[in-house]
């Protein structure tokens, strides 16, 4: 009952600070702790195999591969650059497609581009 009376009093008055009944020094004598960050810049770079894999994902997966790479890059905290290499694979696919269309039909841009 006693604690409830104090709680109600604190809620009504708005007084929520509590004072210690023993002396507290105002100085913080905490030792400074230095953390070593193990995530170096080399850990964030993709390896050569990973770069080739993401280029193939962009080439084979076309739009879905690029979207998957974007989602993976946004979620991943360790590795960066998946989207860039998937986009490169997609652009390689587009360049090969345009070259094949030009070789098949000559230089007819209306077949390649939607608005052409």
C-alpha positions, 0 to 999 in steps of 0.5 A: 500500500505504501509503494502504491501511494508513492507511485500515485503521488509521482504520477500526479505530481510528475516527479519521477527523479529518485535521489540516492541515500548515499554519496555519489561522485559526479565524476565518471572514472570509466576506462575507455575501451577501444573496439577493434572492427574486424570488418575491414574493407577487404571483407566487403569486396566480392571475390572473383568467383562471386563477381562472375556468379552475379554477372551470370545471374544478371545474364540468365535471370534478366529482370528477376536476376537484377531484382534478386541482386538488388534485394540481396545487396540491401539485405547483406551487411557484409558484401556489397556490389551484387547489384552492379555485377548483375546489372552488368550481366543484364546489359551484356544480355541486352547488347547481345540481343541487340546485336542479334536483331541487327544481324537478323534484320539489318538496322531496323530500330522499330523491332528492337525498341518498343517506341521505335 
